[in-house]
Amino acid sequence: MTDSYVLSADEIARLLDGVLTRPAAEGARIVTLHWLLQLERARGEWGRATLTDVDSIGGSADDRRRDAVDALHRARVALRRLRASCKEHRELLQGSKVARTLDALSRLQRATNAARDADVQHDWLNAEGEGLPEAARSQSLVMRVKLADGNDERRRRVSSAFRRHLDPQVERFASRLSSYRPTFRIGDDTAPMSFAEHVAQRLESAARRIRAELAALETIDSGALPDALHRLRIHLKRQRAMLAPHTSAHGAIGAWYDMATRGQDLLGAMRDAAVLSAQARYDGADALADALNDVALAHQDAFQRGWCSAPDAITRAQNVAAAALRTLGPKSPSVDSALPMEFERKYLLSACPPEAEVVAPTAIVQGWLPGTMLRERLRHATSADGRERFTRTIKLGPARARIEVEEDTDRETFESLWPLTHAARIRKQRHVVRHDSHRWEIDVFLDRELVVAEVELSHEFEIAALPPWLAPYVVRDVTGDPAYFNAVMARAEGPISVPPE
């Protein structure tokens, strides 16, 4: 490849389809090229929409204004996502002179802020002005005229910014992104990280920041709240920008993207109303400023009372999206997809629900044979009608989705192995309640004060809604908490005899 090599639009589109399976450094370049192409295309649309030769483009003045507004909106979306891609994948884009490009893109964004704000403000006043109180409505008409009067100057500045900050960068940056030299260390057989794994790690890192900022909102001083909400909005924007090319790859990714979009939209509407309110106040339009401030506060309340009201759901959506990304990476040839898998969720309960207590329990005694990497579980289960079942089980992998190999055994084998489990045993009673298509197992431990609920799922990303009879007793989801793994909780106790035949 030469330094002038540049991927075509068709090549980028083809590569984008399978980008998650590619090495991280290559995937980062493909996605960044995609957004660079989208920005260049929107820039061309802007240029055509703002031609001064009206006869060459036709259409009414309103149509031309709408075309320009739409083109600028698409350009800013692509610009924002291109900047986010450069920042999220910066370490992977070494050799592409990202810092220089980011500086130019930042200047371009600042130069287009005024035009974007004016377009949003004009459209808002046009759509919502009639619903304002009388004094505010008359002031909104004056502001609309003022915003329209500045259109030509703002568009001139945007066109100048495109020529100065984008046009000289596009070809050079595209050329640098279209090729790279990977480094291989002799004797290192480690496979390069996939782009799917890289995106999953970046998502998890950002998710931790988002959760921390959401938690901080509960105690933050009202004076610092606007800045905190602005930071949160920026984080949500970057999450959406990073995930945008992959939303159709898996439902869990699309679900978190949609959730983040709802949060960002509320914060964006709040910000737009606050900016317009400040401008109205500056212009002496106090009635309009007061009305817009009320709108901003309403959006803020909707965000805090609505979107923020279910932090567990937000955390779960982020975690499931990250897990889904990892399933979309390249498959290891050493993994046998035919191995039996267990998918479950586990919840800590405050007590055993009455609906479970009335179900006759199965008595369970189980213990683990000594081992470090491999631990085999022995179980003796006795149902309410006296039927017995002896099983041997091995589980491997994370709690949410793990390999489970289980087989029935006989009493003789169980009794011969049981003494070896003396250092790790558990006793409990299990109440099974069916709800819709799921089987909820409520375990009441007999050797400690503990009640948990488990539900097995058909696949890793299935979400089983908590039944109404169970939800009031749920303390929290402990699926991935090692403290609630049976093998971890098991402890030494005296010999437990097996009932005679």
C-alpha positions as CSV (number, residue, x, y, z in Angstrom):
1,M,0.0,0.0,0.0
2,T,1.2,3.5,-0.8
3,D,0.6,6.6,1.3
4,S,-2.0,7.8,-1.2
5,Y,-4.1,4.7,-0.9
6,V,-7.7,5.6,0.2
7,L,-10.6,3.1,0.6
8,S,-13.6,3.8,-1.5
9,A,-17.1,4.4,-0.1
10,D,-18.2,1.0,-1.3
11,E,-15.2,-0.7,0.3
12,I,-15.9,1.1,3.6
13,A,-19.6,0.0,3.5
14,R,-18.6,-3.6,2.9
15,L,-16.0,-3.7,5.6
16,L,-18.3,-2.0,8.1
17,D,-20.7,-4.9,8.0
18,G,-18.3,-7.3,9.6
19,V,-16.2,-4.8,11.5
20,L,-16.7,-6.3,15.0
21,T,-14.9,-9.5,14.0
22,R,-11.8,-7.7,12.7
23,P,-8.6,-6.8,14.8
24,A,-9.2,-3.8,17.0
25,A,-6.7,-1.5,15.1
26,E,-8.4,-2.3,11.8
27,G,-11.9,-1.9,13.1
28,A,-11.1,1.5,14.6
29,R,-9.9,2.7,11.2
30,I,-12.9,1.3,9.4
31,V,-15.4,3.0,11.7
32,T,-13.5,6.3,11.7
33,L,-13.3,6.3,7.9
34,H,-17.1,5.7,7.8
35,W,-17.8,8.8,9.9
36,L,-15.3,10.8,7.9
37,L,-17.1,9.8,4.7
38,Q,-20.5,10.7,6.2
39,L,-19.2,14.2,7.2
40,E,-17.7,14.8,3.8
41,R,-21.0,13.8,2.2
42,A,-23.1,16.1,4.5
43,R,-20.6,18.9,3.8
44,G,-21.3,18.6,0.1
45,E,-25.1,18.7,0.7
46,W,-24.5,21.9,2.7
47,G,-22.6,23.4,-0.1
48,R,-25.4,22.7,-2.6
49,A,-28.1,23.9,-0.2
50,T,-26.4,27.3,0.3
51,L,-25.7,28.1,-3.3
52,T,-26.3,31.8,-4.0
53,D,-27.5,31.1,-7.6
54,V,-31.1,30.4,-6.8
55,D,-32.0,29.5,-10.4
56,S,-29.5,26.6,-10.4
57,I,-31.1,24.9,-7.5
58,G,-34.8,25.9,-7.7
59,G,-37.3,25.6,-4.9
60,S,-38.7,28.2,-2.5
61,A,-36.7,30.1,0.1
62,D,-38.3,27.9,2.9
63,D,-37.3,24.7,1.0
64,R,-33.8,25.9,0.6
65,R,-33.6,26.9,4.3
66,R,-34.9,23.5,5.3
67,D,-32.4,21.8,3.1
68,A,-29.6,23.8,4.7
69,V,-30.8,23.0,8.2
70,D,-31.0,19.3,7.5
71,A,-27.6,19.2,5.8
72,L,-26.0,21.0,8.8
73,H,-27.7,18.7,11.2
74,R,-26.4,15.6,9.4
75,A,-22.9,17.2,9.2
76,R,-22.9,17.9,12.9
77,V,-24.1,14.3,13.7
78,A,-21.3,12.9,11.6
79,L,-18.8,15.4,13.0
80,R,-19.7,14.5,16.6
81,R,-19.4,10.8,15.9
82,L,-16.2,11.2,14.0
83,R,-14.7,13.1,17.0
84,A,-16.0,10.4,19.4
85,S,-14.5,7.7,17.3
86,C,-11.1,9.5,17.3
87,K,-11.3,9.8,21.1
88,E,-12.6,6.4,22.0
89,H,-10.2,4.6,19.6
90,R,-7.2,7.0,19.9
91,E,-4.7,4.4,21.1
92,L,-5.6,2.2,18.1
93,L,-5.2,5.0,15.6
94,Q,-1.5,5.5,16.2
95,G,0.3,6.9,13.1
96,S,-2.8,8.7,11.9
97,K,-2.0,12.0,13.4
98,V,-5.3,12.0,15.3
99,A,-4.4,15.0,17.5
100,R,-4.0,17.3,14.6
101,T,-7.3,16.2,13.1
102,L,-9.2,16.4,16.4
103,D,-8.0,20.0,16.8
104,A,-9.4,20.9,13.3
105,L,-12.7,19.0,14.0
106,S,-13.1,20.8,17.4
107,R,-12.6,24.2,15.7
108,L,-15.2,23.2,13.1
109,Q,-17.7,22.2,15.7
110,R,-17.3,25.4,17.6
111,A,-17.7,27.4,14.4
112,T,-21.0,25.6,13.6
113,N,-22.5,25.9,17.2
114,A,-24.1,29.3,16.6
115,A,-25.9,28.2,13.4
116,R,-27.1,25.0,14.9
117,D,-28.4,26.8,18.0
118,A,-30.2,29.4,15.9
119,D,-31.8,26.7,13.7
120,V,-33.1,24.8,16.8
121,Q,-34.3,27.9,18.5
122,H,-36.1,29.2,15.4
123,D,-37.8,25.8,14.9
124,W,-38.8,25.5,18.5
125,L,-40.3,29.0,18.6
126,N,-42.1,28.3,15.3
127,A,-43.6,25.0,16.6
128,E,-44.3,25.9,20.3
129,G,-44.7,29.7,20.2
130,E,-48.5,29.6,19.9
131,G,-48.7,27.6,23.1
132,L,-46.8,30.2,25.2
133,P,-48.5,32.8,27.5
134,E,-49.6,35.9,25.7
135,A,-46.7,38.1,26.7
136,A,-44.1,35.4,26.0
137,R,-45.8,34.7,22.6
138,S,-45.4,38.3,21.4
139,Q,-41.7,38.3,22.5
140,S,-41.2,35.0,20.7
141,L,-42.3,36.6,17.4
142,V,-39.7,39.3,17.8
143,M,-37.0,36.8,18.5
144,R,-37.9,34.7,15.5
145,V,-37.4,37.7,13.3
146,K,-34.1,38.4,14.9
147,L,-32.9,34.8,14.4
148,A,-34.0,34.9,10.7
149,D,-32.1,38.1,10.1
150,G,-28.8,36.6,11.1
151,N,-29.1,33.5,8.9
152,D,-27.0,34.7,6.0
153,E,-24.1,35.7,8.3
154,R,-24.2,32.5,10.2
155,R,-24.2,30.4,7.0
156,R,-21.3,32.4,5.6
157,R,-19.3,31.5,8.8
158,V,-20.2,27.8,8.5
159,S,-19.1,27.6,4.9
160,S,-15.9,29.4,5.8
161,A,-15.3,26.9,8.6
162,F,-15.8,23.9,6.3
163,R,-13.3,25.3,3.8
164,R,-10.8,26.1,6.5
165,H,-11.0,23.2,9.0
166,L,-12.4,20.3,7.0
167,D,-11.6,20.4,3.4
168,P,-7.8,20.4,3.8
169,Q,-8.0,17.5,6.2
170,V,-10.3,15.0,4.5
171,E,-8.0,13.4,1.9
172,R,-4.9,13.4,4.2
173,F,-6.8,11.9,7.1
174,A,-8.5,9.3,4.9
175,S,-5.2,8.3,3.4
176,R,-3.6,7.8,6.8
177,L,-6.6,5.8,8.1
178,S,-6.7,3.5,5.0
179,S,-3.5,1.6,5.9
180,Y,-1.5,0.8,9.0
181,R,1.5,-1.4,10.0
182,P,0.8,-3.9,12.8
183,T,3.6,-4.9,15.1
184,F,4.3,-8.6,15.7
185,R,6.6,-9.8,18.5
186,I,8.5,-13.0,17.8
187,G,7.4,-15.9,19.9
188,D,4.2,-14.2,21.0
189,D,1.2,-16.4,20.0
190,T,-1.4,-14.1,21.6
191,A,-4.2,-13.3,19.1
192,P,-4.8,-9.6,18.6
193,M,-7.8,-8.1,20.4
194,S,-10.9,-8.0,18.3
195,F,-12.7,-4.8,17.7
196,A,-15.8,-6.3,19.4
197,E,-13.8,-6.8,22.6
198,H,-12.3,-3.3,22.4
199,V,-15.7,-1.7,22.0
200,A,-17.1,-3.8,24.9
201,Q,-14.3,-2.6,27.1
202,R,-14.8,1.0,26.2
203,L,-18.5,0.6,26.8
204,E,-17.9,-0.8,30.3
205,S,-15.5,1.9,31.2
206,A,-17.9,4.6,30.1
207,A,-20.8,2.8,31.8
208,R,-18.9,3.0,35.2
209,R,-18.6,6.8,34.8
210,I,-22.2,7.1,33.9
211,R,-23.3,5.1,36.9
212,A,-21.1,7.2,39.2
213,E,-22.5,10.4,37.9
214,L,-26.0,9.2,38.2
215,A,-25.4,8.3,41.8
216,A,-23.8,11.7,42.4
217,L,-27.0,13.5,41.2
218,E,-28.7,12.4,44.4
219,T,-26.5,14.5,46.7
220,I,-25.2,17.2,44.4
221,D,-25.8,20.8,45.2
222,S,-28.4,22.5,43.0
223,G,-25.9,25.1,41.9
224,A,-23.6,22.4,40.5
225,L,-26.5,20.4,38.9
226,P,-26.4,22.0,35.4
227,D,-22.7,21.2,35.0
228,A,-23.2,17.6,36.2
229,L,-26.1,17.1,33.8
230,H,-24.0,18.5,31.0
231,R,-21.2,16.1,31.7
232,L,-23.7,13.2,31.8
233,R,-25.2,14.3,28.4
234,I,-21.7,14.3,26.8
235,H,-21.0,10.8,28.1
236,L,-24.3,9.6,26.7
237,K,-23.5,11.2,23.4
238,R,-20.2,9.4,23.2
239,Q,-21.8,6.1,24.1
240,R,-24.3,6.5,21.3
241,A,-21.6,7.7,18.8
242,M,-19.5,4.6,19.6
243,L,-22.4,2.2,19.3
244,A,-24.2,3.7,16.4
245,P,-22.7,1.5,13.7
246,H,-23.5,-1.7,15.7
247,T,-27.1,-1.1,16.8
248,S,-28.6,-3.7,14.4
249,A,-25.9,-6.3,15.2
250,H,-27.7,-7.4,18.4
251,G,-30.9,-6.5,20.1
252,A,-29.2,-5.8,23.4
253,I,-26.9,-3.2,21.8
254,G,-29.9,-1.5,20.2
255,A,-31.8,-1.6,23.5
256,W,-29.1,0.3,25.4
257,Y,-28.6,2.7,22.4
258,D,-32.3,3.5,22.5
259,M,-32.2,3.9,26.3
260,A,-29.2,6.3,26.0
261,T,-31.0,8.2,23.3
262,R,-34.0,8.9,25.5
263,G,-31.8,10.2,28.2
264,Q,-29.7,12.3,25.8
265,D,-32.9,13.7,24.2
266,L,-34.3,14.9,27.5
267,L,-31.0,16.5,28.5
268,G,-30.6,18.0,25.0
269,A,-34.1,19.5,25.2
270,M,-33.3,20.9,28.6
271,R,-30.1,22.4,27.4
272,D,-31.8,24.0,24.3
273,A,-34.5,25.6,26.4
274,A,-32.0,26.9,28.9
275,V,-29.8,28.5,26.2
276,L,-32.8,30.1,24.5
277,S,-34.0,31.3,27.9
278,A,-30.7,32.9,28.6
279,Q,-30.7,34.6,25.1
280,A,-34.2,35.9,25.7
281,R,-33.2,37.3,29.1
282,Y,-30.2,39.0,27.5
283,D,-32.6,40.6,24.9
284,G,-34.9,41.9,27.7
285,A,-37.7,39.4,26.8
286,D,-38.3,38.4,30.4
287,A,-41.7,36.8,29.9
288,L,-40.3,34.5,27.2
289,A,-37.2,33.8,29.4
290,D,-39.4,32.7,32.3
291,A,-41.6,30.5,30.1
292,L,-38.5,28.8,28.6
293,N,-36.9,28.3,32.0
294,D,-40.1,26.5,33.0
295,V,-39.7,24.2,29.9
296,A,-36.1,23.5,30.8
297,L,-37.0,22.6,34.4
298,A,-39.8,20.3,33.1
299,H,-37.3,18.4,30.9
300,Q,-34.8,18.2,33.9
301,D,-37.5,16.8,36.1
302,A,-38.5,14.3,33.5
303,F,-34.9,13.1,33.2
304,Q,-34.4,12.8,37.0
305,R,-37.7,11.4,37.9
306,G,-38.1,9.2,34.8
307,W,-34.9,8.2,33.1
308,C,-32.8,8.2,36.3
309,S,-35.5,6.4,38.4
310,A,-34.3,2.9,37.4
311,P,-30.5,2.7,37.9
312,D,-30.6,-1.0,38.0
313,A,-32.2,-1.2,34.6
314,I,-29.6,1.2,33.2
315,T,-26.8,-0.9,34.6
316,R,-28.3,-4.1,33.4
317,A,-28.8,-2.7,29.8
318,Q,-25.2,-1.6,29.7
319,N,-23.8,-4.9,31.0
320,V,-26.0,-6.9,28.6
321,A,-24.9,-4.7,25.7
322,A,-21.2,-5.3,26.5
323,A,-21.8,-9.0,26.8
324,A,-23.6,-9.0,23.5
325,L,-20.7,-7.3,21.8
326,R,-18.3,-10.0,23.0
327,T,-20.5,-12.7,21.4
328,L,-20.2,-10.9,18.0
329,G,-16.4,-11.1,17.9
330,P,-14.5,-13.9,16.1
331,K,-15.3,-17.3,17.4
332,S,-12.4,-19.4,18.8
333,P,-12.0,-22.7,17.0
334,S,-11.3,-24.3,20.4
335,V,-14.8,-23.6,21.7
336,D,-17.3,-26.5,21.1
337,S,-20.7,-24.8,20.6
338,A,-22.4,-28.1,21.3
339,L,-21.5,-28.0,25.0
340,P,-24.6,-27.6,27.2
341,M,-25.0,-24.1,28.5
342,E,-26.8,-22.7,31.5
343,F,-28.2,-19.2,31.5
344,E,-29.6,-17.8,34.7
345,R,-30.2,-14.8,36.9
346,K,-30.1,-14.8,40.7
347,Y,-31.7,-12.4,43.1
348,L,-31.2,-11.9,46.9
349,L,-34.6,-11.9,48.7
350,S,-35.6,-10.4,52.0
351,A,-37.8,-13.4,52.8
352,C,-39.5,-16.3,51.1
353,P,-42.6,-15.0,49.4
354,P,-45.9,-16.6,50.5
355,E,-46.6,-17.8,47.0
356,A,-43.5,-19.9,47.3
357,E,-44.0,-21.0,50.9
358,V,-47.2,-22.8,50.0
359,V,-45.4,-25.0,47.4
360,A,-44.1,-28.2,48.9
361,P,-40.3,-28.0,48.9
362,T,-37.6,-30.2,47.6
363,A,-34.8,-30.9,50.2
364,I,-31.4,-30.5,48.8
365,V,-28.0,-31.5,50.2
366,Q,-25.0,-30.7,48.0
367,G,-21.2,-30.7,48.4
368,W,-18.1,-30.0,46.3
369,L,-15.2,-32.3,45.8
370,P,-11.8,-30.7,46.4
371,G,-10.3,-28.9,43.4
372,T,-8.9,-25.5,42.3
373,M,-9.7,-25.1,38.6
374,L,-12.2,-27.9,38.4
375,R,-14.8,-28.5,41.1
376,E,-17.4,-31.2,40.9
377,R,-20.7,-30.9,42.7
378,L,-22.6,-33.8,44.2
379,R,-26.3,-33.3,44.9
380,H,-28.9,-35.4,46.7
381,A,-32.4,-34.0,46.2
382,T,-35.5,-35.4,47.8
383,S,-38.9,-34.2,46.6
384,A,-42.0,-33.8,48.7
385,D,-43.4,-37.2,47.6
386,G,-40.1,-38.9,48.6
387,R,-38.5,-39.3,45.2
388,E,-34.7,-39.1,45.2
389,R,-32.3,-37.9,42.7
390,F,-28.5,-38.1,42.8
391,T,-26.4,-36.0,40.4
392,R,-22.9,-35.0,39.6
393,T,-22.3,-31.6,38.0
394,I,-19.4,-29.5,36.7
395,K,-19.9,-25.8,35.8
396,L,-17.4,-23.6,34.0
397,G,-17.5,-19.9,33.0
398,P,-19.2,-16.7,34.3
399,A,-22.5,-16.9,36.2
400,R,-24.7,-15.4,33.6
401,A,-23.8,-17.9,30.8
402,R,-21.7,-20.9,31.7
403,I,-21.1,-24.5,30.5
404,E,-23.0,-27.0,32.7
405,V,-22.3,-30.7,32.4
406,E,-24.6,-32.8,34.6
407,E,-25.4,-36.4,34.8
408,D,-27.5,-38.6,37.1
409,T,-25.6,-41.1,39.3
410,D,-26.6,-43.9,41.7
411,R,-26.7,-44.0,45.4
412,E,-23.6,-46.2,45.7
413,T,-21.5,-43.8,43.7
414,F,-22.8,-40.8,45.6
415,E,-22.1,-42.4,49.0
416,S,-18.6,-43.4,48.0
417,L,-17.8,-39.8,47.0
418,W,-19.8,-37.8,49.6
419,P,-17.2,-38.0,52.4
420,L,-14.8,-36.1,50.2
421,T,-17.1,-33.1,50.3
422,H,-16.9,-32.6,54.1
423,A,-15.1,-29.2,53.7
424,A,-17.7,-27.6,51.3
425,R,-21.4,-28.4,51.8
426,I,-24.8,-26.6,51.7
427,R,-28.3,-27.5,52.8
428,K,-31.4,-25.8,51.5
429,Q,-35.0,-26.2,50.6
430,R,-36.2,-25.3,47.1
431,H,-39.7,-24.1,46.3
432,V,-40.5,-24.0,42.6
433,V,-43.1,-21.6,41.3
434,R,-44.0,-21.3,37.6
435,H,-44.8,-17.9,36.2
436,D,-45.6,-17.4,32.5
437,S,-42.9,-19.4,30.6
438,H,-40.3,-19.3,33.4
439,R,-39.6,-21.6,36.4
440,W,-38.6,-19.6,39.5
441,E,-36.6,-21.5,42.1
442,I,-36.8,-20.0,45.6
443,D,-34.0,-21.5,47.8
444,V,-34.3,-21.2,51.5
445,F,-31.0,-22.1,53.1
446,L,-31.1,-24.2,56.3
447,D,-27.5,-23.5,57.4
448,R,-27.7,-19.7,57.4
449,E,-30.2,-16.8,57.1
450,L,-30.4,-16.5,53.4
451,V,-33.1,-16.7,50.7
452,V,-32.4,-16.4,47.0
453,A,-34.4,-16.7,43.8
454,E,-33.0,-18.2,40.5
455,V,-34.5,-18.3,37.1
456,E,-33.1,-20.2,34.1
457,L,-33.3,-18.5,30.7
458,S,-33.3,-19.7,27.2
459,H,-30.3,-17.6,26.1
460,E,-27.8,-15.1,27.6
461,F,-29.7,-11.9,26.8
462,E,-33.2,-13.0,27.6
463,I,-34.8,-10.7,30.2
464,A,-37.3,-12.3,32.6
465,A,-39.6,-9.8,34.2
466,L,-39.9,-10.2,37.9
467,P,-43.3,-11.7,38.8
468,P,-45.6,-9.4,40.9
469,W,-45.5,-11.9,43.8
470,L,-41.7,-11.9,43.8
471,A,-40.8,-8.3,43.1
472,P,-41.5,-6.9,46.6
473,Y,-39.1,-9.3,48.2
474,V,-36.2,-8.7,45.8
475,V,-33.3,-6.9,47.5
476,R,-31.0,-6.8,44.4
477,D,-29.6,-8.8,41.5
478,V,-26.7,-10.9,42.6
479,T,-26.1,-12.9,39.4
480,G,-22.4,-12.0,39.1
481,D,-21.6,-11.5,42.8
482,P,-19.2,-14.3,43.9
483,A,-20.4,-14.0,47.5
484,Y,-23.6,-15.7,46.4
485,F,-22.1,-18.5,44.4
486,N,-23.1,-21.8,46.0
487,A,-19.6,-23.1,45.6
488,V,-18.2,-20.1,47.5
489,M,-20.8,-20.2,50.3
490,A,-20.3,-23.9,50.9
491,R,-18.6,-24.6,54.2
492,A,-17.4,-27.5,56.4
493,E,-19.9,-29.3,58.6
494,G,-20.4,-32.6,60.2
495,P,-21.3,-35.7,58.2
496,I,-24.7,-35.6,56.6
497,S,-26.1,-39.1,56.3
498,V,-27.9,-40.3,53.2
499,P,-31.4,-41.6,54.0
500,P,-31.5,-45.4,53.8
501,E,-33.0,-47.1,50.8
